[in-house]
Amino acid sequence: MNRGQFTNKHIKDGKMRYNQTLLSTIPKNPNDIYVITVVGDRLDLISNTYYGSPNFWWIIAAANNVGLGTTAVAGGIQLRIPAETGALATLMERLQQRG
């Protein structure tokens, strides 16, 4: 399993509760894109550039085991931008609806 944990919040017994989800490792694909970050880069902005939406930052985070607690990334690191995101997006949508 990938170490990236994603939290799903819900209300139970009148209290806010959180469920954690561990995503499976995101397999490498020959069509994946590799980028070197610069100072000031953020996962949500990178997601917007490559996926057309800032909402898929967690895919990049999970693929690279970064972003735990923040969307900021250090400059000078190589990030893999997974090409195949459809199955992961569907999984997260189902988890959020389950709330």
VEXDOPA-45193 format. One record per atom (N, C-alpha, C): residue in three letters; chain; x, y, z; atom name. Coordinates in Angstrom, 2 decimals, m for minus. Example, Ala and Ser with C-alpha at 12.3 -4.5 7.8 and 13.67 -1.06 7.14 Angstrom:
<recs>
aa  ch  X  Y  Z  at
Ala  A  13.19  m5.69  7.80  N
Ala  A  12.30  m4.50  7.80  CA
Ala  A  13.20  m3.30  7.80  C
Ser  A  12.85  m2.25  7.08  N
Ser  A  13.67  m1.06  7.14  CA
Ser  A  12.90  0.03  7.87  C
</recs>
This chain:
<recs>
aa  ch  X  Y  Z  at
Met  A  0.83  m1.18  0.00  N
Met  A  0.00  0.00  0.00  CA
Met  A  0.88  1.25  0.00  C
Asn  A  0.40  2.28  m0.62  N
Asn  A  1.05  3.56  m0.59  CA
Asn  A  0.88  4.17  0.79  C
Arg  A  1.85  4.90  1.26  N
Arg  A  1.77  5.52  2.57  CA
Arg  A  0.86  6.74  2.59  C
Gly  A  0.43  7.23  1.44  N
Gly  A  m0.45  8.39  1.40  CA
Gly  A  m1.80  8.06  2.00  C
Gln  A  m2.21  8.78  3.02  N
Gln  A  m3.49  8.54  3.66  CA
Gln  A  m4.43  9.67  3.31  C
Phe  A  m5.66  9.33  3.05  N
Phe  A  m6.66  10.32  2.70  CA
Phe  A  m7.81  10.19  3.67  C
Thr  A  m8.24  11.30  4.20  N
Thr  A  m9.24  11.30  5.25  CA
Thr  A  m10.60  11.63  4.68  C
Asn  A  m11.59  10.91  5.15  N
Asn  A  m12.98  11.09  4.76  CA
Asn  A  m13.74  11.41  6.03  C
Lys  A  m14.34  12.61  6.14  N
Lys  A  m15.01  12.95  7.39  CA
Lys  A  m16.51  12.73  7.29  C
His  A  m17.10  12.41  8.43  N
His  A  m18.54  12.19  8.51  CA
His  A  m19.00  12.44  9.95  C
Ile  A  m20.27  12.57  10.14  N
Ile  A  m20.82  12.79  11.47  CA
Ile  A  m21.47  11.51  11.97  C
Lys  A  m21.10  11.09  13.17  N
Lys  A  m21.66  9.90  13.78  CA
Lys  A  m21.92  10.23  15.25  C
Asp  A  m23.10  9.93  15.71  N
Asp  A  m23.48  10.21  17.10  CA
Asp  A  m23.30  11.69  17.44  C
Gly  A  m23.54  12.55  16.46  N
Gly  A  m23.43  13.99  16.69  CA
Gly  A  m22.01  14.50  16.74  C
Lys  A  m21.01  13.64  16.50  N
Lys  A  m19.61  14.04  16.55  CA
Lys  A  m18.97  13.86  15.18  C
Met  A  m18.04  14.75  14.85  N
Met  A  m17.30  14.64  13.61  CA
Met  A  m16.30  13.49  13.73  C
Arg  A  m16.36  12.57  12.82  N
Arg  A  m15.46  11.41  12.78  CA
Arg  A  m14.68  11.43  11.48  C
Tyr  A  m13.53  10.78  11.49  N
Tyr  A  m12.69  10.71  10.30  CA
Tyr  A  m12.33  9.26  10.00  C
Asn  A  m12.44  8.88  8.76  N
Asn  A  m11.98  7.57  8.29  CA
Asn  A  m10.75  7.80  7.44  C
Gln  A  m9.74  6.96  7.56  N
Gln  A  m8.57  7.08  6.73  CA
Gln  A  m8.59  5.98  5.68  C
Thr  A  m8.18  6.34  4.50  N
Thr  A  m8.14  5.40  3.40  CA
Thr  A  m6.72  5.33  2.88  C
Leu  A  m6.18  4.13  2.78  N
Leu  A  m4.87  3.94  2.17  CA
Leu  A  m5.11  3.54  0.72  C
Leu  A  m4.51  4.28  m0.18  N
Leu  A  m4.65  3.96  m1.60  CA
Leu  A  m3.60  2.95  m2.01  C
Ser  A  m3.96  2.09  m2.91  N
Ser  A  m3.00  1.16  m3.47  CA
Ser  A  m1.92  1.95  m4.21  C
Thr  A  m0.80  1.30  m4.40  N
Thr  A  0.27  1.93  m5.16  CA
Thr  A  m0.24  2.27  m6.56  C
Ile  A  0.10  3.44  m7.02  N
Ile  A  m0.31  3.85  m8.36  CA
Ile  A  0.72  3.31  m9.34  C
Pro  A  0.33  2.38  m10.20  N
Pro  A  1.30  1.76  m11.10  CA
Pro  A  1.89  2.76  m12.08  C
Lys  A  3.14  2.53  m12.41  N
Lys  A  3.80  3.38  m13.40  CA
Lys  A  3.25  3.05  m14.78  C
Asn  A  3.26  4.06  m15.62  N
Asn  A  2.73  3.94  m16.97  CA
Asn  A  3.73  4.61  m17.90  C
Pro  A  3.98  4.06  m19.08  N
Pro  A  4.92  4.71  m20.00  CA
Pro  A  4.51  6.14  m20.37  C
Asn  A  3.23  6.46  m20.19  N
Asn  A  2.75  7.80  m20.53  CA
Asn  A  2.82  8.78  m19.35  C
Asp  A  3.30  8.33  m18.19  N
Asp  A  3.46  9.23  m17.06  CA
Asp  A  4.41  10.36  m17.43  C
Ile  A  4.21  11.49  m16.79  N
Ile  A  5.05  12.67  m17.02  CA
Ile  A  5.91  12.87  m15.78  C
Tyr  A  7.15  13.25  m15.98  N
Tyr  A  8.06  13.53  m14.86  CA
Tyr  A  8.45  15.00  m14.94  C
Val  A  8.37  15.67  m13.79  N
Val  A  8.72  17.09  m13.73  CA
Val  A  9.65  17.30  m12.54  C
Ile  A  10.47  18.33  m12.64  N
Ile  A  11.32  18.76  m11.53  CA
Ile  A  10.67  20.02  m10.95  C
Thr  A  10.43  20.00  m9.64  N
Thr  A  9.75  21.12  m9.01  CA
Thr  A  10.70  22.30  m8.83  C
Val  A  10.10  23.47  m8.70  N
Val  A  10.84  24.69  m8.37  CA
Val  A  10.26  25.24  m7.08  C
Val  A  11.01  26.10  m6.42  N
Val  A  10.54  26.71  m5.18  CA
Val  A  9.20  27.40  m5.43  C
Gly  A  8.24  27.15  m4.58  N
Gly  A  6.92  27.75  m4.72  CA
Gly  A  5.89  26.84  m5.36  C
Asp  A  6.32  25.70  m5.88  N
Asp  A  5.36  24.75  m6.47  CA
Asp  A  4.46  24.18  m5.39  C
Arg  A  3.22  23.90  m5.79  N
Arg  A  2.24  23.27  m4.91  CA
Arg  A  1.54  22.17  m5.69  C
Leu  A  1.15  21.13  m4.99  N
Leu  A  0.52  19.99  m5.64  CA
Leu  A  m0.78  20.37  m6.33  C
Asp  A  m1.57  21.27  m5.73  N
Asp  A  m2.83  21.67  m6.36  CA
Asp  A  m2.60  22.43  m7.65  C
Leu  A  m1.54  23.25  m7.70  N
Leu  A  m1.24  23.99  m8.93  CA
Leu  A  m0.69  23.06  m10.01  C
Ile  A  0.11  22.10  m9.61  N
Ile  A  0.63  21.11  m10.57  CA
Ile  A  m0.53  20.28  m11.11  C
Ser  A  m1.45  19.88  m10.24  N
Ser  A  m2.63  19.15  m10.66  CA
Ser  A  m3.44  19.95  m11.68  C
Asn  A  m3.60  21.23  m11.41  N
Asn  A  m4.36  22.09  m12.33  CA
Asn  A  m3.68  22.16  m13.70  C
Thr  A  m2.36  22.23  m13.70  N
Thr  A  m1.61  22.30  m14.95  CA
Thr  A  m1.77  21.03  m15.78  C
Tyr  A  m1.67  19.87  m15.15  N
Tyr  A  m1.65  18.61  m15.90  CA
Tyr  A  m3.00  17.91  m16.02  C
Tyr  A  m3.91  18.17  m15.07  N
Tyr  A  m5.22  17.51  m15.10  CA
Tyr  A  m6.37  18.48  m15.36  C
Gly  A  m6.07  19.78  m15.40  N
Gly  A  m7.11  20.77  m15.66  CA
Gly  A  m7.98  21.07  m14.44  C
Ser  A  m7.57  20.58  m13.27  N
Ser  A  m8.30  20.82  m12.03  CA
Ser  A  m7.34  20.70  m10.85  C
Pro  A  m7.46  21.57  m9.86  N
Pro  A  m6.61  21.45  m8.67  CA
Pro  A  m7.05  20.31  m7.76  C
Asn  A  m8.20  19.72  m8.02  N
Asn  A  m8.78  18.72  m7.13  CA
Asn  A  m8.06  17.38  m7.14  C
Phe  A  m7.18  17.14  m8.08  N
Phe  A  m6.52  15.84  m8.17  CA
Phe  A  m5.09  15.87  m7.63  C
Trp  A  m4.80  16.84  m6.76  N
Trp  A  m3.47  16.94  m6.14  CA
Trp  A  m3.09  15.66  m5.40  C
Trp  A  m4.10  14.99  m4.83  N
Trp  A  m3.85  13.79  m4.02  CA
Trp  A  m3.33  12.64  m4.86  C
Ile  A  m3.62  12.61  m6.16  N
Ile  A  m3.09  11.57  m7.03  CA
Ile  A  m1.58  11.74  m7.15  C
Ile  A  m1.15  12.97  m7.35  N
Ile  A  0.29  13.26  m7.44  CA
Ile  A  0.96  12.97  m6.10  C
Ala  A  0.30  13.36  m5.01  N
Ala  A  0.84  13.11  m3.67  CA
Ala  A  1.02  11.62  m3.42  C
Ala  A  m0.01  10.83  m3.75  N
Ala  A  0.06  9.39  m3.53  CA
Ala  A  1.11  8.72  m4.40  C
Ala  A  1.25  9.17  m5.64  N
Ala  A  2.22  8.57  m6.56  CA
Ala  A  3.65  8.83  m6.13  C
Asn  A  3.85  9.93  m5.38  N
Asn  A  5.21  10.33  m5.02  CA
Asn  A  5.49  10.29  m3.52  C
Asn  A  4.48  9.87  m2.74  N
Asn  A  4.61  9.82  m1.29  CA
Asn  A  5.05  11.16  m0.71  C
Val  A  4.38  12.22  m1.15  N
Val  A  4.63  13.58  m0.66  CA
Val  A  3.30  14.21  m0.28  C
Gly  A  3.36  15.40  0.28  N
Gly  A  2.14  16.16  0.53  CA
Gly  A  1.41  15.77  1.79  C
Leu  A  2.06  15.12  2.73  N
Leu  A  1.39  14.75  3.96  CA
Leu  A  1.26  16.00  4.83  C
Gly  A  0.06  16.55  4.87  N
Gly  A  m0.22  17.73  5.68  CA
Gly  A  m0.10  19.05  4.96  C
Thr  A  0.35  19.05  3.72  N
Thr  A  0.52  20.29  2.97  CA
Thr  A  0.50  20.00  1.47  C
Thr  A  0.15  21.02  0.68  N
Thr  A  0.24  20.86  m0.77  CA
Thr  A  1.54  21.45  m1.30  C
Ala  A  2.31  22.09  m0.43  N
Ala  A  3.59  22.65  m0.85  CA
Ala  A  4.61  21.53  m1.05  C
Val  A  5.46  21.69  m2.05  N
Val  A  6.54  20.73  m2.29  CA
Val  A  7.85  21.50  m2.40  C
Ala  A  8.91  20.87  m1.98  N
Ala  A  10.23  21.49  m2.05  CA
Ala  A  10.68  21.61  m3.50  C
Gly  A  11.51  22.58  m3.77  N
Gly  A  12.07  22.73  m5.10  CA
Gly  A  13.15  21.69  m5.36  C
Gly  A  13.30  21.32  m6.61  N
Gly  A  14.37  20.43  m7.01  CA
Gly  A  14.10  18.95  m6.85  C
Ile  A  12.84  18.56  m6.61  N
Ile  A  12.55  17.13  m6.54  CA
Ile  A  11.80  16.70  m7.79  C
Gln  A  11.98  15.44  m8.16  N
Gln  A  11.29  14.90  m9.33  CA
Gln  A  9.95  14.34  m8.89  C
Leu  A  8.89  14.76  m9.59  N
Leu  A  7.55  14.24  m9.34  CA
Leu  A  7.07  13.48  m10.56  C
Arg  A  6.39  12.38  m10.30  N
Arg  A  5.75  11.62  m11.37  CA
Arg  A  4.29  12.05  m11.42  C
Ile  A  3.84  12.44  m12.60  N
Ile  A  2.44  12.81  m12.82  CA
Ile  A  1.79  11.62  m13.51  C
Pro  A  1.00  10.82  m12.77  N
Pro  A  0.41  9.62  m13.38  CA
Pro  A  m0.52  9.96  m14.54  C
Ala  A  m0.40  9.17  m15.60  N
Ala  A  m1.24  9.38  m16.79  CA
Ala  A  m2.63  8.80  m16.59  C
Glu  A  m2.73  7.68  m15.90  N
Glu  A  m4.02  7.00  m15.71  CA
Glu  A  m4.61  7.40  m14.36  C
Thr  A  m5.64  8.23  m14.38  N
Thr  A  m6.23  8.73  m13.13  CA
Thr  A  m7.69  8.35  m12.97  C
Gly  A  m8.31  7.86  m14.01  N
Gly  A  m9.75  7.60  m13.98  CA
Gly  A  m10.20  6.69  m12.85  C
Ala  A  m9.53  5.56  m12.66  N
Ala  A  m9.94  4.61  m11.63  CA
Ala  A  m9.77  5.20  m10.24  C
Leu  A  m8.70  5.96  m10.03  N
Leu  A  m8.49  6.58  m8.72  CA
Leu  A  m9.53  7.64  m8.43  C
Ala  A  m9.86  8.44  m9.41  N
Ala  A  m10.87  9.48  m9.22  CA
Ala  A  m12.22  8.86  m8.89  C
Thr  A  m12.56  7.77  m9.56  N
Thr  A  m13.82  7.07  m9.30  CA
Thr  A  m13.83  6.51  m7.87  C
Leu  A  m12.72  5.93  m7.44  N
Leu  A  m12.62  5.39  m6.09  CA
Leu  A  m12.84  6.49  m5.05  C
Met  A  m12.19  7.62  m5.21  N
Met  A  m12.32  8.70  m4.23  CA
Met  A  m13.73  9.28  m4.24  C
Glu  A  m14.36  9.37  m5.37  N
Glu  A  m15.74  9.87  m5.43  CA
Glu  A  m16.66  8.93  m4.64  C
Arg  A  m16.47  7.62  m4.79  N
Arg  A  m17.29  6.65  m4.06  CA
Arg  A  m17.06  6.77  m2.55  C
Leu  A  m15.80  6.95  m2.15  N
Leu  A  m15.47  7.08  m0.74  CA
Leu  A  m16.09  8.35  m0.15  C
Gln  A  m16.06  9.43  m0.90  N
Gln  A  m16.63  10.69  m0.41  CA
Gln  A  m18.15  10.60  m0.31  C
Gln  A  m18.79  9.92  m1.23  N
Gln  A  m20.23  9.76  m1.18  CA
Gln  A  m20.66  8.89  m0.01  C
Arg  A  m19.81  7.95  0.33  N
Arg  A  m20.10  7.04  1.44  CA
Arg  A  m20.09  7.78  2.76  C
Gly  A  m19.16  8.81  2.84  N
Gly  A  m19.00  9.67  4.00  CA
Gly  A  m19.51  9.15  5.22  C
</recs>
